[in-house]
Amino acid sequence: MSQPPLRKISYYDEFKCRSSECPDNCCHGWVIPLDEDILKRISGEKGLYGFWLRSTVHGKYQKIFSPLSIRCPHLTREGLCGIQKRKGESYIADVCREYPKIRMNYGPLAEYFLDLSCVHAAFLFLHHYDDEELLVQGGDEELPGTYGNNEDRDHFKRLYEHRANMVAELRRACRVSAEELNDSLCAYAGREWRVQNQLLIKGKSDLWESDEAEDIGCDLFPLSIKQINEMMSTCFYEEWLKYSAPFLYKLCRMYYKAFDKLDYEKGAEELKRLFDSYIAVDERMVTLCGEYFVSVILRRYMMSFEDYSPYHHFKDAYLVLNLFGLFYALWYDKNGKPKKIEIARIMAAVEKRFFHNDNALKDVHAAVKAP
């Protein structure tokens, strides 16, 4: 059987790990899940090194390194992987070897992206967001296993075409104004919500290309200060981030210093000042925010091919967009216009906490109610 066509994001092959030069090593701040192959290799390793390897494996059901999510025990002082340094790349866990590459095979089509929770991947995105596109890739590259079990190709086609139309519309809107981008986000939010309800109840929807607008009762870019505060009051922020994710901790403390003593009325005024001063007036920043939203949609929206929850993944995108925009504006207000590497660090820190911590993701979703 022939392989499905493969499409890669345009800067995918430019990525090369910065290893010890990375400002936020990926061995910090999350657990390292271990696949069966590395567990077999560890169990068979002899001598004191084998004993040390086995002593660092934890977990009753899913075996992991770094149960406290602070740093992998095999991270060296030079910021390198001690296992790879001693035993070679083939010895390390799949997740360490693959990250930050995202390789999705949906069956009818495969797509490759970079995970922007990696600072260098986010930095590449910042260099390419004006010309970011999915390029058709030929060749005999071996693809990963199929994601999920859905074989409904008609559903895939509708979903894929809808994503393409949404991307085109949001790219148009973010090159007009922040207000236009917000209006487009709100229009799509209402539609995605109705489509999802139909899919979950009937298994199909006739609303994919509906132009019917729906008042969702709030702005999405930016969200209200009440919604921002509810997100920040979840486990997205915790004191131990000081040790596991110090840059994100610094960003969160900037938020609390700016808003903690303000009531909702004063907080709304301060949020509007930040948004109007550092995002809405800057055409390049509005375009960046829109393209960042599109990037999340490209990476995550097609997961609804399996779970029939397009609004859920759309919501992922506007929640993480608001967190990024908030921290960008706070940084600008305190430290001056951020450099590109600082923007990349803000983006990566938000994505790492939001998309790679199930508890934080669940809590933030629950804190901001559906339209």
VOGU-3710 file (C-alpha; in Angstrom, 3 decimals, decimal comma):
1> msqpplrkis> 0,000/0,000/0,000  1,365/3,436/-0,936  2,062/5,974/1,788  -0,211/8,992/2,236  1,160/12,346/1,023  3,386/14,170/3,509  3,292/17,910/4,158  5,901/19,686/6,267  5,806/23,177/7,717  8,206/25,263/5,672
11> yydefkcrss> 10,930/25,631/8,343  10,722/22,042/9,656  14,042/20,902/8,194  15,850/24,013/9,454  15,619/22,851/13,046  18,791/21,728/14,770  18,966/21,319/18,542  21,023/24,028/20,252  21,819/21,595/23,119  23,924/23,370/25,770
21> ecpdncchgw> 23,400/26,760/24,058  19,627/26,615/24,562  18,332/29,248/27,027  15,645/26,885/28,342  16,746/23,254/28,161  13,900/20,817/27,391  15,163/18,506/30,154  13,752/21,033/32,645  10,158/21,369/33,755  8,400/18,155/32,747
31> vipldedilk> 8,522/14,414/33,268  10,332/12,243/30,710  8,140/9,250/29,693  10,090/6,101/28,880  9,212/3,747/26,039  9,554/-0,031/26,232  12,785/-0,144/24,218  14,721/2,114/26,569  13,313/0,283/29,607  14,685/-2,976/28,186
41> risgekglyg> 18,060/-1,389/27,568  18,144/0,052/31,085  17,158/-3,261/32,679  19,970/-4,993/30,790  22,686/-2,441/31,554  25,353/-3,934/33,812  27,556/-2,519/36,552  27,241/0,647/38,625  25,984/2,650/35,652  23,126/0,195/35,161
51> fwlrstvhgk> 22,272/0,454/38,855  22,273/4,258/38,599  20,040/4,197/35,510  17,481/1,913/37,147  17,457/4,029/40,320  16,283/7,049/38,299  13,229/5,275/36,832  9,974/6,024/38,664  6,259/5,427/38,227  3,958/2,492/38,922
61> yqkifsplsi> 2,171/2,389/35,556  3,954/4,822/33,247  7,695/4,689/33,782  9,334/8,108/33,817  12,426/10,112/34,610  12,131/13,287/36,676  9,004/12,650/38,786  9,198/16,132/40,333  9,263/17,791/36,890  12,245/19,947/37,833
71> rcphltregl> 15,046/18,460/35,751  15,985/15,152/34,239  18,507/13,407/36,517  20,668/12,670/33,472  21,146/16,313/32,491  24,847/17,163/32,812  26,356/20,396/34,093  27,091/21,314/30,487  23,383/21,083/29,638  23,772/17,849/27,678
81> cgiqkrkges> 22,111/14,450/27,974  24,312/12,199/30,079  22,793/9,049/28,578  23,345/10,184/25,016  26,866/11,337/25,850  27,763/7,937/27,289  25,667/5,496/25,243  24,714/7,318/22,028  21,494/8,756/20,559  19,953/5,346/19,891
91> yiadvcreyp> 19,902/4,689/23,645  17,722/7,647/24,688  13,919/7,691/25,007  11,775/8,248/21,904  10,349/11,486/23,269  13,849/12,912/23,763  14,949/11,839/20,303  11,847/13,232/18,563  11,214/16,489/20,441  10,326/19,112/19,253
101> kirmnygpla> 9,268/17,426/16,013  5,535/16,738/15,710  4,810/13,986/13,188  1,126/13,280/12,630  -0,154/10,606/10,246  -3,935/10,887/9,952  -4,259/8,135/7,356  -5,326/10,174/4,302  -2,486/12,635/4,939  0,589/13,112/7,142
111> eyfldlscvh> 1,798/16,467/8,499  5,041/17,483/10,219  5,430/20,522/12,478  7,719/21,859/15,190  6,498/22,179/18,779  6,837/25,830/19,800  7,400/24,883/23,443  11,018/24,591/22,241  12,676/28,038/22,279  14,619/27,430/19,081
121> aaflflhhyd> 11,494/26,161/17,276  9,644/29,297/18,448  12,592/31,397/17,225  12,336/29,764/13,784  8,589/30,478/13,749  9,286/34,165/14,448  11,576/34,251/11,406  9,046/32,530/9,148  5,519/33,439/10,257  5,080/35,741/7,238
131> deellvqggd> 5,743/32,845/4,860  4,698/29,853/6,974  3,058/27,181/4,833  2,727/23,442/4,509  4,960/22,153/1,744  4,321/18,877/-0,069  7,209/16,506/0,540  8,109/13,611/-1,728  10,445/10,684/-1,145  10,301/7,431/0,750
141> eelpgtygnn> 10,565/8,752/4,310  9,068/6,296/6,790  5,991/7,789/8,443  4,849/7,264/12,041  1,899/5,021/12,859  -1,596/6,314/12,145  -3,033/8,704/14,737  -6,295/7,264/16,088  -8,708/4,856/14,449  -11,025/7,081/12,425
151> edrdhfkrly> -11,316/5,980/8,778  -14,064/8,405/7,749  -12,327/10,090/4,818  -15,286/12,339/4,033  -15,111/13,732/7,552  -11,357/14,237/7,197  -11,811/16,085/3,906  -14,452/18,438/5,344  -12,349/19,076/8,435  -9,203/19,700/6,411
161> ehranmvael> -10,933/22,064/3,982  -12,567/23,919/6,862  -9,179/24,379/8,543  -7,745/25,778/5,294  -10,615/28,270/4,972  -10,279/29,299/8,610  -6,527/29,815/8,254  -7,013/31,969/5,141  -9,658/34,132/6,847  -7,660/34,647/10,051
171> rracrvsaee> -4,526/35,505/8,091  -6,537/38,133/6,218  -8,012/39,524/9,439  -4,734/39,805/11,355  -3,307/41,968/8,571  -6,151/44,463/8,949  -6,389/45,228/12,676  -6,666/43,744/16,147  -10,396/44,491/16,068  -10,808/42,583/12,799
181> lndslcayag> -8,876/39,630/14,203  -11,081/39,589/17,294  -14,242/39,727/15,156  -13,058/36,757/13,081  -12,131/34,757/16,167  -15,558/35,401/17,690  -17,365/34,434/14,482  -15,435/31,177/14,223  -15,850/30,410/17,930  -19,624/30,403/17,627
191> rewrvqnqll> -19,466/28,247/14,513  -16,976/25,771/16,002  -19,180/25,402/19,079  -22,267/24,603/16,988  -20,322/22,241/14,712  -18,903/20,381/17,710  -22,331/19,952/19,271  -23,666/18,490/16,019  -20,681/16,166/15,631  -20,899/14,839/19,176
201> ikgksdlwes> -24,668/14,277/18,943  -25,134/13,216/15,309  -21,608/12,319/14,205  -21,890/14,805/11,348  -22,477/18,506/10,762  -23,953/20,689/8,026  -22,455/23,903/9,435  -18,839/23,660/8,200  -19,114/26,570/5,780  -22,072/28,375/7,313
211> deaedigcdl> -21,795/32,182/7,252  -24,287/32,505/10,078  -22,830/34,703/12,819  -23,515/34,205/16,500  -22,934/36,618/19,381  -20,794/34,673/21,842  -21,112/37,417/24,458  -17,438/38,298/24,892  -14,269/39,290/23,089  -11,599/36,653/22,487
221> fplsikqine> -8,662/38,946/21,739  -8,167/39,997/24,404  -10,291/38,054/26,856  -11,755/39,987/29,776  -9,636/40,613/32,862  -11,994/38,327/34,786  -11,260/35,458/32,397  -7,529/36,222/32,426  -7,562/36,215/36,212  -9,457/32,921/36,303
231> mmstcfyeew> -6,848/31,353/34,008  -3,974/32,665/36,115  -5,659/31,411/39,291  -5,474/27,795/38,126  -2,501/25,480/38,509  -1,062/27,140/35,384  0,798/29,138/38,028  2,272/27,465/41,084  5,044/28,566/43,429  7,303/25,640/42,553
241> lkysapflyk> 7,630/27,036/39,020  10,391/29,097/40,615  12,513/25,952/40,389  11,095/23,995/37,455  10,317/26,875/35,067  11,966/30,052/36,387  11,313/32,147/33,270  7,576/31,373/33,343  7,592/32,046/37,083  9,071/35,482/36,364
251> lcrmyykafd> 6,340/36,198/33,815  3,582/35,110/36,194  4,980/37,262/38,997  4,905/40,246/36,623  1,184/39,605/36,134  0,435/39,436/39,849  2,491/42,520/40,582  0,536/44,458/37,954  -2,978/43,191/38,762  -3,130/41,744/42,281
261> kldyekgaee> -4,214/44,959/44,012  -6,687/46,024/41,327  -10,416/45,335/41,328  -12,015/44,135/38,086  -12,836/47,667/36,905  -9,284/48,939/37,407  -7,899/45,653/36,128  -9,923/45,987/32,914  -8,544/49,489/32,428  -4,962/48,274/32,952
271> lkrlfdsyia> -5,408/45,327/30,578  -6,829/47,682/27,921  -3,892/50,044/28,407  -1,396/47,200/27,951  -3,220/45,781/24,928  -3,716/49,165/23,243  -0,158/50,305/23,961  1,838/47,259/22,909  -0,291/45,078/20,629  -3,231/46,830/18,952
281> vdermvtlcg> -1,148/49,798/17,723  1,611/47,620/16,262  0,632/46,121/12,898  3,500/43,644/13,033  2,444/42,470/16,488  -1,192/42,006/15,471  -0,016/39,993/12,472  2,289/37,935/14,700  -0,570/37,219/17,125  -2,828/36,126/14,281
291> eyfvsvilrr> -0,138/33,936/12,749  0,619/32,441/16,157  -3,040/31,512/16,499  -2,884/29,965/13,010  0,221/28,008/14,019  -1,649/26,434/16,931  -4,607/25,648/14,660  -2,312/23,989/12,121  -0,672/21,864/14,819  -3,720/20,878/16,855
301> ymmsfedysp> -7,029/21,375/15,029  -6,880/18,133/13,037  -6,883/16,157/16,302  -10,643/16,620/16,085  -10,576/14,076/13,242  -10,367/11,540/16,067  -12,218/13,183/18,973  -14,898/15,214/17,066  -14,138/18,272/19,233  -13,121/21,111/16,883
311> yhhfkdaylv> -14,198/23,828/19,316  -12,016/22,336/22,051  -8,916/22,665/19,870  -9,995/26,094/18,633  -10,285/27,122/22,273  -6,765/25,813/22,906  -5,554/28,323/20,345  -7,309/31,434/21,660  -6,464/30,668/25,292  -2,751/30,241/24,620
321> lnlfglfyal> -2,825/33,315/22,333  -4,172/35,422/25,204  -1,550/34,157/27,638  1,206/34,911/25,136  -0,197/38,395/24,415  -0,553/39,156/28,118  3,039/38,238/28,946  4,376/40,014/25,858  2,650/43,261/26,889  3,756/42,951/30,525
331> wydkngkpkk> 7,357/42,362/29,444  7,236/45,352/27,072  5,773/47,568/29,800  8,488/46,673/32,301  11,592/46,023/30,204  11,018/47,765/26,872  10,374/46,152/23,516  11,400/42,490/23,753  14,061/41,117/21,450  13,150/38,255/19,142
341> ieiarimaav> 14,790/35,680/21,419  12,811/37,067/24,376  9,568/36,770/22,400  10,538/33,181/21,555  11,162/32,443/25,249  7,763/33,892/26,224  6,024/31,816/23,549  7,889/28,632/24,471  7,310/29,051/28,213  3,547/29,469/27,725
351> ekrffhndna> 3,281/26,504/25,333  5,362/24,260/27,569  3,148/24,853/30,584  -0,147/24,948/28,665  0,222/22,025/26,264  2,586/19,770/28,204  0,907/19,725/31,593  -2,451/17,944/31,545  -3,571/19,435/34,859  -2,820/23,004/33,781
361> lkdvhaavka> -4,498/22,483/30,396  -7,620/21,026/32,003  -7,801/23,747/34,664  -7,395/26,624/32,212  -10,094/25,180/29,925  -12,470/24,837/32,857  -11,766/28,383/34,044  -12,912/29,986/30,751  -16,435/28,885/29,928  -17,574/28,020/26,412
371> p> -19,600/30,663/24,481
//
